[in-house]
Every structure is written in C-alpha cells, then in structure tokens.
Amino acid sequence: MKVAFACDHAGFPLREPVMQAIRESGHEIVDLGTHSTDPVDYPDYAEKIGRAIQRGDVERGVILCGSGVGAAIAANKLRGVRAGLCHDTYSAHQCVEHDDANVLALGARIVGSDLAMEIVCAFLQARFTGEERHVRRVGKINALEKSG
C-alpha cells in the first residue's frame, strides 16, 4: 500500500527509523517532508497527509510531531481523515481494526525509535474488521463530520 509520511522539526529525529519501518513492512512511501530540523508548523504537514488521503493518492499516513497531539488534532479536521494518536502497539492496531483509522500520529518526544517502529508496523498490518458494530460507529463519526 502507499503510505504518506510527514513530520515537523520536532518529529524529525524519528524520521529515518519510521520510514525504515514503513519500507520493511513492504509499503511504498510518499515522503511529504520535512527534511531538516528547521522550524516548521505541524498543521501544514498534517494537511499534506490529509489531502493525500482525500485525493486517494495514499491509503494511510504517518505523521510525527513532538507529542503527536497537535498533528492528530490538525489531521482530524479534514473530512475523511481519521487520525489516531498512538504510543503503544495495541492502540495502533485497534484504531484501524475498530475505528478504520487511516492516519497514525506519533510523538517523537514520547516514544523512542524502537517502539516507534513497532507501533508503525502494528498500524500498517492492521485491517478494519468490518464488523457491524464498528461499521455503525464509523458511520456515526462520518455523520458528525458532515454536521460540522
């Protein structure tokens, strides 16, 4: 699958380990930056991932910022984007399986590179269950999105 990757300057230290985990999981990376530790604004990168999801250029995205919180909030403002902030492997696979999450937000100041790689792999390997209760709940999320 195609996976968009982006980070801000605070997420940059985990850039290479996370991209390595994506590659090693057999996925193609669409690199949306940033490419240095020069200060940038995480909402700009969350938007890049969200727009790539909306256009259908990628199936999933991974975004890194300092805590992951701001990136998740920004990504979730975009219609059709369901970003999960995950700092453990259980949340990473469960957010896909139950909530059909398509973006993983990680905090580079929260997790180390080894754990980040495990979380990314758990997120990318997971599939939405399609169980009726999960479909119903995601439908309610989509309705909230439309009601503004």
OpenMM code with the backbone's topology and positions (N, CA, C; nanometers):
from openmm import Vec3, app, unit

residues = "MET LYS VAL ALA PHE ALA CYS ASP HIS ALA GLY PHE PRO LEU ARG GLU PRO VAL MET GLN ALA ILE ARG GLU SER GLY HIS GLU ILE VAL ASP LEU GLY THR HIS SER THR ASP PRO VAL ASP TYR PRO ASP TYR ALA GLU LYS ILE GLY ARG ALA ILE GLN ARG GLY ASP VAL GLU ARG GLY VAL ILE LEU CYS GLY SER GLY VAL GLY ALA ALA ILE ALA ALA ASN LYS LEU ARG GLY VAL ARG ALA GLY LEU CYS HIS ASP THR TYR SER ALA HIS GLN CYS VAL GLU HIS ASP ASP ALA ASN VAL LEU ALA LEU GLY ALA ARG ILE VAL GLY SER ASP LEU ALA MET GLU ILE VAL CYS ALA PHE LEU GLN ALA ARG PHE THR GLY GLU GLU ARG HIS VAL ARG ARG VAL GLY LYS ILE ASN ALA LEU GLU LYS SER GLY".split()
positions = [
    Vec3(0.0846, -0.1170, 0.0000),
    Vec3(0.0000, 0.0000, 0.0000),
    Vec3(0.0891, 0.1232, 0.0000),
    Vec3(0.0339, 0.2332, -0.0465),
    Vec3(0.1047, 0.3609, -0.0433),
    Vec3(0.0756, 0.4292, 0.0895),
    Vec3(0.1830, 0.4759, 0.1532),
    Vec3(0.1731, 0.5384, 0.2845),
    Vec3(0.2394, 0.6755, 0.2787),
    Vec3(0.1636, 0.7794, 0.3106),
    Vec3(0.2211, 0.9134, 0.3188),
    Vec3(0.2944, 0.9268, 0.4513),
    Vec3(0.4088, 0.9912, 0.4459),
    Vec3(0.4860, 1.0187, 0.5664),
    Vec3(0.5146, 1.1676, 0.5738),
    Vec3(0.5001, 1.2243, 0.6935),
    Vec3(0.5370, 1.3638, 0.7152),
    Vec3(0.5739, 1.3837, 0.8611),
    Vec3(0.6532, 1.4867, 0.8845),
    Vec3(0.6895, 1.5234, 1.0200),
    Vec3(0.7217, 1.6716, 1.0246),
    Vec3(0.7147, 1.7257, 1.1444),
    Vec3(0.7644, 1.8608, 1.1632),
    Vec3(0.9064, 1.8489, 1.2176),
    Vec3(0.9662, 1.9604, 1.2544),
    Vec3(1.1039, 1.9596, 1.3041),
    Vec3(1.1192, 1.8774, 1.4325),
    Vec3(1.0171, 1.8780, 1.5186),
    Vec3(1.0251, 1.8005, 1.6425),
    Vec3(1.0163, 1.6503, 1.6158),
    Vec3(0.9467, 1.6132, 1.5097),
    Vec3(0.9367, 1.4730, 1.4725),
    Vec3(1.0540, 1.4231, 1.3913),
    Vec3(1.1340, 1.5146, 1.3421),
    Vec3(1.2441, 1.4800, 1.2521),
    Vec3(1.3398, 1.3735, 1.3073),
    Vec3(1.3721, 1.3720, 1.4369),
    Vec3(1.4638, 1.2689, 1.4870),
    Vec3(1.4156, 1.1248, 1.4634),
    Vec3(1.2851, 1.1037, 1.4512),
    Vec3(1.2332, 0.9682, 1.4260),
    Vec3(1.2058, 0.9427, 1.2779),
    Vec3(1.2333, 1.0406, 1.1947),
    Vec3(1.2045, 1.0303, 1.0514),
    Vec3(1.2612, 0.9028, 0.9896),
    Vec3(1.3886, 0.8824, 1.0015),
    Vec3(1.4518, 0.7664, 0.9359),
    Vec3(1.4065, 0.6330, 0.9940),
    Vec3(1.4004, 0.6154, 1.1270),
    Vec3(1.3512, 0.4871, 1.1784),
    Vec3(1.2079, 0.4557, 1.1351),
    Vec3(1.1216, 0.5568, 1.1340),
    Vec3(0.9830, 0.5333, 1.0940),
    Vec3(0.9751, 0.5016, 0.9455),
    Vec3(1.0486, 0.5731, 0.8637),
    Vec3(1.0477, 0.5430, 0.7198),
    Vec3(1.1047, 0.4034, 0.6941),
    Vec3(1.2048, 0.3642, 0.7722),
    Vec3(1.2597, 0.2291, 0.7606),
    Vec3(1.1529, 0.1251, 0.7938),
    Vec3(1.0754, 0.1487, 0.8988),
    Vec3(0.9693, 0.0543, 0.9373),
    Vec3(0.8644, 0.0427, 0.8274),
    Vec3(0.8304, 0.1535, 0.7646),
    Vec3(0.7330, 0.1511, 0.6551),
    Vec3(0.7879, 0.0684, 0.5388),
    Vec3(0.9116, 0.0955, 0.5014),
    Vec3(0.9750, 0.0207, 0.3903),
    Vec3(0.9830, -0.1285, 0.4222),
    Vec3(1.0291, -0.1609, 0.5441),
    Vec3(1.0470, -0.3011, 0.5826),
    Vec3(0.9141, -0.3747, 0.5914),
    Vec3(0.8051, -0.3009, 0.6072),
    Vec3(0.6726, -0.3626, 0.6079),
    Vec3(0.6218, -0.3858, 0.4660),
    Vec3(0.7014, -0.3481, 0.3663),
    Vec3(0.6670, -0.3740, 0.2272),
    Vec3(0.5798, -0.2683, 0.1623),
    Vec3(0.5779, -0.1487, 0.2182),
    Vec3(0.4915, -0.0433, 0.1664),
    Vec3(0.5720, 0.0646, 0.0953),
    Vec3(0.5055, 0.1328, 0.0050),
    Vec3(0.5660, 0.2434, -0.0684),
    Vec3(0.5431, 0.3724, 0.0093),
    Vec3(0.6481, 0.4534, 0.0215),
    Vec3(0.6399, 0.5784, 0.0971),
    Vec3(0.6217, 0.6956, 0.0014),
    Vec3(0.5280, 0.7821, 0.0351),
    Vec3(0.5149, 0.9123, -0.0288),
    Vec3(0.5648, 1.0120, 0.0758),
    Vec3(0.6844, 1.0630, 0.0553),
    Vec3(0.7518, 1.1497, 0.1519),
    Vec3(0.7063, 1.2940, 0.1336),
    Vec3(0.6374, 1.3467, 0.2338),
    Vec3(0.5835, 1.4824, 0.2280),
    Vec3(0.6621, 1.5811, 0.3141),
    Vec3(0.7796, 1.5391, 0.3624),
    Vec3(0.8662, 1.6294, 0.4383),
    Vec3(0.8370, 1.6222, 0.5868),
    Vec3(0.8997, 1.7037, 0.6608),
    Vec3(1.0051, 1.7990, 0.6369),
    Vec3(1.1381, 1.7250, 0.6254),
    Vec3(1.2388, 1.7946, 0.5774),
    Vec3(1.3668, 1.7286, 0.5516),
    Vec3(1.4811, 1.7860, 0.6336),
    Vec3(1.4486, 1.8571, 0.7418),
    Vec3(1.5522, 1.9132, 0.8286),
    Vec3(1.4903, 1.9464, 0.9642),
    Vec3(1.5736, 1.9951, 1.0528),
    Vec3(1.5259, 2.0367, 1.1843),
    Vec3(1.4900, 2.1855, 1.1876),
    Vec3(1.4883, 2.2500, 1.0718),
    Vec3(1.4443, 2.3902, 1.0670),
    Vec3(1.2981, 2.3970, 1.1112),
    Vec3(1.2632, 2.4930, 1.1964),
    Vec3(1.1254, 2.5014, 1.2479),
    Vec3(1.0201, 2.5149, 1.1378),
    Vec3(0.9171, 2.4324, 1.1476),
    Vec3(0.8013, 2.4344, 1.0582),
    Vec3(0.6768, 2.4129, 1.1442),
    Vec3(0.5606, 2.4285, 1.0843),
    Vec3(0.4352, 2.4154, 1.1582),
    Vec3(0.3670, 2.2824, 1.1262),
    Vec3(0.3428, 2.2014, 1.2292),
    Vec3(0.2833, 2.0686, 1.2099),
    Vec3(0.1489, 2.0706, 1.1376),
    Vec3(0.0622, 2.1734, 1.1528),
    Vec3(-0.0640, 2.1684, 1.0774),
    Vec3(-0.0434, 2.1625, 0.9258),
    Vec3(0.0647, 2.2238, 0.8785),
    Vec3(0.0921, 2.2203, 0.7341),
    Vec3(0.1197, 2.0780, 0.6865),
    Vec3(0.1872, 2.0006, 0.7689),
    Vec3(0.2214, 1.8632, 0.7314),
    Vec3(0.1046, 1.7685, 0.7535),
    Vec3(0.0253, 1.7950, 0.8547),
    Vec3(-0.0976, 1.7173, 0.8747),
    Vec3(-0.1908, 1.7386, 0.7559),
    Vec3(-0.1971, 1.8614, 0.7072),
    Vec3(-0.2811, 1.8890, 0.5904),
    Vec3(-0.2300, 1.8155, 0.4673),
    Vec3(-0.0989, 1.8122, 0.4482),
    Vec3(-0.0432, 1.7405, 0.3326),
    Vec3(-0.0853, 1.5935, 0.3341),
    Vec3(-0.0757, 1.5305, 0.4508),
    Vec3(-0.1166, 1.3900, 0.4614),
    Vec3(-0.2667, 1.3771, 0.4381),
    Vec3(-0.3444, 1.4627, 0.5024),
    Vec3(-0.4901, 1.4565, 0.4868),
    Vec3(-0.5342, 1.4750, 0.3432),
    Vec3(-0.4750, 1.5696, 0.2739),
    Vec3(-0.5115, 1.5926, 0.1324),
    Vec3(-0.4726, 1.4728, 0.0465),
    Vec3(-0.3596, 1.4110, 0.0758),
    Vec3(-0.3192, 1.2908, 0.0008),
    Vec3(-0.4193, 1.1780, 0.0220),
    Vec3(-0.4695, 1.1640, 0.1436),
    Vec3(-0.5742, 1.0642, 0.1740),
    Vec3(-0.7007, 1.0996, 0.0955),
    Vec3(-0.7425, 1.2260, 0.1038),
    Vec3(-0.8654, 1.2689, 0.0367),
    Vec3(-0.8600, 1.2468, -0.1147),
    Vec3(-0.7456, 1.2737, -0.1746),
    Vec3(-0.7308, 1.2565, -0.3200),
    Vec3(-0.7216, 1.1092, -0.3608),
    Vec3(-0.6944, 1.0225, -0.2632),
    Vec3(-0.6768, 0.8816, -0.2943),
    Vec3(-0.5357, 0.8486, -0.3407),
    Vec3(-0.4434, 0.9405, -0.3191),
    Vec3(-0.3039, 0.9161, -0.3572),
    Vec3(-0.2396, 0.8108, -0.2680),
    Vec3(-0.2872, 0.8016, -0.1436),
    Vec3(-0.2352, 0.7058, -0.0461),
    Vec3(-0.3530, 0.6457, 0.0296),
    Vec3(-0.3285, 0.5300, 0.0876),
    Vec3(-0.4320, 0.4661, 0.1697),
    Vec3(-0.4190, 0.5049, 0.3168),
    Vec3(-0.2953, 0.5268, 0.3602),
    Vec3(-0.2705, 0.5598, 0.5004),
    Vec3(-0.1618, 0.6651, 0.5094),
    Vec3(-0.1507, 0.7217, 0.6298),
    Vec3(-0.0470, 0.8201, 0.6554),
    Vec3(0.0099, 0.8037, 0.7947),
    Vec3(0.1344, 0.8480, 0.8089),
    Vec3(0.2012, 0.8503, 0.9383),
    Vec3(0.2594, 0.9899, 0.9544),
    Vec3(0.2253, 1.0557, 1.0661),
    Vec3(0.2763, 1.1898, 1.0919),
    Vec3(0.3391, 1.1960, 1.2303),
    Vec3(0.4512, 1.2663, 1.2380),
    Vec3(0.5242, 1.2823, 1.3631),
    Vec3(0.5346, 1.4297, 1.3992),
    Vec3(0.5100, 1.4596, 1.5245),
    Vec3(0.5441, 1.5908, 1.5792),
    Vec3(0.5982, 1.5641, 1.7187),
    Vec3(0.6158, 1.6661, 1.7997),
    Vec3(0.6749, 1.6454, 1.9317),
    Vec3(0.5953, 1.5513, 2.0192),
    Vec3(0.4670, 1.5808, 2.0365),
    Vec3(0.3814, 1.4963, 2.1213),
    Vec3(0.2881, 1.4083, 2.0397),
    Vec3(0.2653, 1.4436, 1.9146),
    Vec3(0.1676, 1.3750, 1.8309),
    Vec3(0.0289, 1.4349, 1.8435),
    Vec3(0.0044, 1.5096, 1.9501),
    Vec3(-0.1289, 1.5642, 1.9774),
    Vec3(-0.1702, 1.6655, 1.8720),
    Vec3(-0.0879, 1.7644, 1.8493),
    Vec3(-0.1231, 1.8687, 1.7525),
    Vec3(-0.1429, 1.8141, 1.6129),
    Vec3(-0.0565, 1.7225, 1.5726),
    Vec3(-0.0694, 1.6627, 1.4399),
    Vec3(-0.1994, 1.5858, 1.4265),
    Vec3(-0.2373, 1.5128, 1.5310),
    Vec3(-0.3632, 1.4374, 1.5281),
    Vec3(-0.4826, 1.5311, 1.5210),
    Vec3(-0.4803, 1.6361, 1.6024),
    Vec3(-0.5911, 1.7315, 1.6011),
    Vec3(-0.6055, 1.7934, 1.4625),
    Vec3(-0.4954, 1.8386, 1.4057),
    Vec3(-0.4997, 1.9024, 1.2738),
    Vec3(-0.5480, 1.8057, 1.1665),
    Vec3(-0.4956, 1.6850, 1.1651),
    Vec3(-0.5353, 1.5867, 1.0636),
    Vec3(-0.6838, 1.5546, 1.0729),
    Vec3(-0.7354, 1.5459, 1.1948),
    Vec3(-0.8758, 1.5109, 1.2134),
    Vec3(-0.9725, 1.6211, 1.1721),
    Vec3(-0.9233, 1.7375, 1.1393),
    Vec3(-1.0090, 1.8455, 1.0897),
    Vec3(-1.0463, 1.8252, 0.9430),
    Vec3(-0.9783, 1.7360, 0.8761),
    Vec3(-1.0008, 1.7124, 0.7333),
    Vec3(-1.1006, 1.5990, 0.7126),
    Vec3(-1.1996, 1.6256, 0.6308),
    Vec3(-1.3041, 1.5278, 0.6024),
    Vec3(-1.2433, 1.3972, 0.5495),
    Vec3(-1.2878, 1.2873, 0.6079),
    Vec3(-1.2421, 1.1561, 0.5628),
    Vec3(-1.1133, 1.1090, 0.6278),
    Vec3(-1.0544, 1.1920, 0.7104),
    Vec3(-0.9318, 1.1540, 0.7799),
    Vec3(-0.9679, 1.1146, 0.9227),
    Vec3(-0.9203, 0.9988, 0.9620),
    Vec3(-0.9387, 0.9506, 1.0980),
    Vec3(-0.7998, 0.9197, 1.1529),
    Vec3(-0.7457, 1.0147, 1.2264),
    Vec3(-0.6104, 1.0018, 1.2800),
    Vec3(-0.6155, 0.9536, 1.4235),
    Vec3(-0.5349, 0.8545, 1.4530),
    Vec3(-0.5227, 0.8034, 1.5884),
    Vec3(-0.3867, 0.8390, 1.6454),
    Vec3(-0.3865, 0.8959, 1.7645),
    Vec3(-0.2629, 0.9239, 1.8362),
    Vec3(-0.2288, 0.7987, 1.9157),
    Vec3(-0.1191, 0.7364, 1.8832),
    Vec3(-0.0846, 0.6080, 1.9450),
    Vec3(0.0592, 0.6089, 1.9951),
    Vec3(0.0752, 0.5626, 2.1178),
    Vec3(0.2084, 0.5487, 2.1742),
    Vec3(0.2320, 0.4066, 2.2250),
    Vec3(0.1485, 0.3130, 2.1764),
    Vec3(0.1647, 0.1716, 2.2079),
    Vec3(0.1095, 0.0904, 2.0911),
    Vec3(0.1500, -0.0336, 2.0819),
    Vec3(0.1106, -0.1168, 1.9679),
    Vec3(-0.0368, -0.1549, 1.9714),
    Vec3(-0.0931, -0.1736, 2.0914),
    Vec3(-0.2348, -0.2098, 2.0991),
    Vec3(-0.3214, -0.1015, 2.0356),
    Vec3(-0.3016, 0.0225, 2.0759),
    Vec3(-0.3801, 0.1330, 2.0201),
    Vec3(-0.3590, 0.1452, 1.8698),
    Vec3(-0.2371, 0.1180, 1.8256),
    Vec3(-0.2050, 0.1313, 1.6832),
    Vec3(-0.2835, 0.0336, 1.5974),
    Vec3(-0.2965, -0.0912, 1.6407),
    Vec3(-0.3742, -0.1849, 1.5574),
    Vec3(-0.5236, -0.1709, 1.5853),
    Vec3(-0.5607, -0.1414, 1.7088),
    Vec3(-0.7017, -0.1308, 1.7437),
    Vec3(-0.7685, -0.0120, 1.6749),
    Vec3(-0.6978, 0.0992, 1.6578),
    Vec3(-0.7598, 0.2159, 1.5935),
    Vec3(-0.7941, 0.1878, 1.4476),
    Vec3(-0.7219, 0.0974, 1.3854),
    Vec3(-0.7552, 0.0564, 1.2481),
    Vec3(-0.8665, -0.0472, 1.2511),
    Vec3(-0.8506, -0.1492, 1.3342),
    Vec3(-0.9461, -0.2590, 1.3389),
    Vec3(-1.0874, -0.2138, 1.3764),
    Vec3(-1.0996, -0.1226, 1.4717),
    Vec3(-1.2307, -0.0813, 1.5218),
    Vec3(-1.2789, 0.0515, 1.4656),
    Vec3(-1.1852, 0.1450, 1.4416),
    Vec3(-1.2232, 0.2818, 1.4048),
    Vec3(-1.1881, 0.3177, 1.2617),
    Vec3(-1.1316, 0.2235, 1.1881),
    Vec3(-1.0925, 0.2456, 1.0485),
    Vec3(-1.0020, 0.3677, 1.0341),
    Vec3(-0.9109, 0.3862, 1.1303),
    Vec3(-0.8158, 0.4973, 1.1236),
    Vec3(-0.7289, 0.4825, 0.9995),
    Vec3(-0.7001, 0.5956, 0.9373),
    Vec3(-0.6143, 0.5932, 0.8193),
    Vec3(-0.4877, 0.6772, 0.8367),
    Vec3(-0.4734, 0.7418, 0.9517),
    Vec3(-0.3523, 0.8175, 0.9827),
    Vec3(-0.3078, 0.7831, 1.1244),
    Vec3(-0.1797, 0.7597, 1.1386),
    Vec3(-0.1166, 0.7365, 1.2679),
    Vec3(-0.0385, 0.8611, 1.3051),
    Vec3(-0.0654, 0.9165, 1.4220),
    Vec3(0.0118, 1.0285, 1.4754),
    Vec3(0.0981, 0.9764, 1.5900),
    Vec3(0.2237, 1.0149, 1.5869),
    Vec3(0.3202, 0.9720, 1.6887),
    Vec3(0.3918, 1.0927, 1.7467),
    Vec3(0.4264, 1.0841, 1.8727),
    Vec3(0.5055, 1.1879, 1.9380),
    Vec3(0.6504, 1.1464, 1.9485),
    Vec3(0.7358, 1.2169, 1.8752),
    Vec3(0.8779, 1.1832, 1.8745),
    Vec3(0.9454, 1.2113, 2.0087),
    Vec3(0.8848, 1.2978, 2.0895),
    Vec3(0.9395, 1.3256, 2.2224),
    Vec3(0.8816, 1.2312, 2.3281),
    Vec3(0.7937, 1.1411, 2.2832),
    Vec3(0.7266, 1.0480, 2.3749),
    Vec3(0.7818, 0.9068, 2.3608),
    Vec3(0.8024, 0.8621, 2.2375),
    Vec3(0.8482, 0.7247, 2.2130),
    Vec3(0.9880, 0.7258, 2.1509),
    Vec3(1.0612, 0.6210, 2.1763),
    Vec3(1.1924, 0.6040, 2.1149),
    Vec3(1.1799, 0.5375, 1.9793),
    Vec3(1.2900, 0.5254, 1.9104),
    Vec3(1.2866, 0.4743, 1.7728),
    Vec3(1.2413, 0.3287, 1.7644),
    Vec3(1.2852, 0.2432, 1.8567),
    Vec3(1.2446, 0.1023, 1.8507),
    Vec3(1.0936, 0.0875, 1.8680),
    Vec3(1.0383, 0.1561, 1.9678),
    Vec3(0.8940, 0.1483, 1.9904),
    Vec3(0.8183, 0.2117, 1.8738),
    Vec3(0.8672, 0.3220, 1.8230),
    Vec3(0.8019, 0.3864, 1.7082),
    Vec3(0.7922, 0.2903, 1.5907),
    Vec3(0.8978, 0.2169, 1.5654),
    Vec3(0.8965, 0.1205, 1.4546),
    Vec3(0.7935, 0.0104, 1.4787),
    Vec3(0.7831, -0.0377, 1.6022),
    Vec3(0.6845, -0.1409, 1.6352),
    Vec3(0.5418, -0.0878, 1.6182),
    Vec3(0.5194, 0.0359, 1.6610),
    Vec3(0.3870, 0.0971, 1.6506),
    Vec3(0.3482, 0.1126, 1.5046),
    Vec3(0.4396, 0.1612, 1.4233),
    Vec3(0.4125, 0.1792, 1.2798),
    Vec3(0.3797, 0.0456, 1.2151),
    Vec3(0.4556, -0.0564, 1.2462),
    Vec3(0.4285, -0.1894, 1.1889),
    Vec3(0.2912, -0.2412, 1.2314),
    Vec3(0.2555, -0.2239, 1.3576),
    Vec3(0.1236, -0.2684, 1.4059),
    Vec3(0.0128, -0.1940, 1.3330),
    Vec3(0.0281, -0.0640, 1.3132),
    Vec3(-0.0701, 0.0178, 1.2417),
    Vec3(-0.0849, -0.0280, 1.0968),
    Vec3(0.0259, -0.0505, 1.0291),
    Vec3(0.0211, -0.0855, 0.8869),
    Vec3(-0.0278, -0.2276, 0.8618),
    Vec3(-0.0064, -0.3172, 0.9558),
    Vec3(-0.0515, -0.4553, 0.9395),
    Vec3(-0.1997, -0.4723, 0.9701),
    Vec3(-0.2554, -0.3806, 1.0438),
    Vec3(-0.3949, -0.3931, 1.0879),
    Vec3(-0.4917, -0.3653, 0.9734),
    Vec3(-0.6088, -0.4288, 0.9815),
    Vec3(-0.7163, -0.4094, 0.8840),
    Vec3(-0.8468, -0.3869, 0.9587),
    Vec3(-0.9317, -0.3028, 0.9031),
    Vec3(-1.0636, -0.2773, 0.9598),
    Vec3(-1.1422, -0.4078, 0.9608),
    Vec3(-1.2077, -0.4391, 1.0727),
    Vec3(-1.2772, -0.5671, 1.0846),
    Vec3(-1.4028, -0.5740, 0.9992),
    Vec3(-1.4676, -0.4601, 0.9790),
    Vec3(-1.5931, -0.4593, 0.9046),
    Vec3(-1.7102, -0.5143, 0.9845),
    Vec3(-1.6886, -0.5430, 1.1135),
    Vec3(-1.7983, -0.5913, 1.1974),
    Vec3(-1.9064, -0.4844, 1.2066),
    Vec3(-2.0302, -0.5285, 1.2166),
    Vec3(-2.1449, -0.4376, 1.2144),
    Vec3(-2.1319, -0.3248, 1.3160),
    Vec3(-2.0914, -0.3567, 1.4376),
    Vec3(-2.0808, -0.2527, 1.5406),
    Vec3(-1.9755, -0.1489, 1.5051),
    Vec3(-1.8676, -0.1910, 1.4415),
    Vec3(-1.7626, -0.0968, 1.4026),
    Vec3(-1.8060, -0.0138, 1.2825),
    Vec3(-1.8726, -0.0757, 1.1883),
    Vec3(-1.9256, -0.0021, 1.0730),
    Vec3(-2.0259, 0.1028, 1.1207),
    Vec3(-2.1122, 0.0633, 1.2130),
    Vec3(-2.2122, 0.1560, 1.2669),
    Vec3(-2.1443, 0.2757, 1.3343),
    Vec3(-2.0437, 0.2499, 1.4130),
    Vec3(-1.9757, 0.3570, 1.4870),
    Vec3(-1.8981, 0.4492, 1.3935),
    Vec3(-1.8316, 0.3934, 1.2946),
    Vec3(-1.7611, 0.4779, 1.1970),
    Vec3(-1.8631, 0.5608, 1.1185),
    Vec3(-1.9788, 0.5034, 1.0903),
    Vec3(-2.0856, 0.5799, 1.0251),
    Vec3(-2.1285, 0.6987, 1.1086),
    Vec3(-2.1337, 0.6810, 1.2388),
    Vec3(-2.1691, 0.7922, 1.3273),
    Vec3(-2.0592, 0.8992, 1.3289),
    Vec3(-1.9349, 0.8562, 1.3224),
    Vec3(-1.8239, 0.9523, 1.3124),
    Vec3(-1.8378, 1.0319, 1.1832),
    Vec3(-1.8670, 0.9630, 1.0739),
    Vec3(-1.8833, 1.0317, 0.9448),
    Vec3(-1.9999, 1.1294, 0.9480),
    Vec3(-2.1064, 1.0930, 1.0173),
    Vec3(-2.2224, 1.1833, 1.0293),
    Vec3(-2.1846, 1.3074, 1.1091),
    Vec3(-2.1067, 1.2916, 1.2129),
    Vec3(-2.0590, 1.4078, 1.2903),
    Vec3(-1.9780, 1.5022, 1.2021),
    Vec3(-1.8951, 1.4433, 1.1195),
    Vec3(-1.8106, 1.5210, 1.0290),
    Vec3(-1.8953, 1.6066, 0.9340),
    Vec3(-2.0037, 1.5497, 0.8862),
    Vec3(-2.0927, 1.6212, 0.7922),
    Vec3(-2.1745, 1.7277, 0.8625),
    Vec3(-2.2045, 1.7073, 0.9909),
    Vec3(-2.2904, 1.8029, 1.0611),
    Vec3(-2.2129, 1.9261, 1.1074),
    Vec3(-2.0805, 1.9159, 1.1044),
    Vec3(-1.9946, 2.0295, 1.1331),
    Vec3(-1.9956, 2.0743, 1.2725),
] * unit.nanometer
topology = app.Topology()
chain = topology.addChain("A")
for resn in residues:
    res = topology.addResidue(resn, chain)
    for name in ("N", "CA", "C"):
        topology.addAtom(name, app.Element.getBySymbol(name[0]), res)
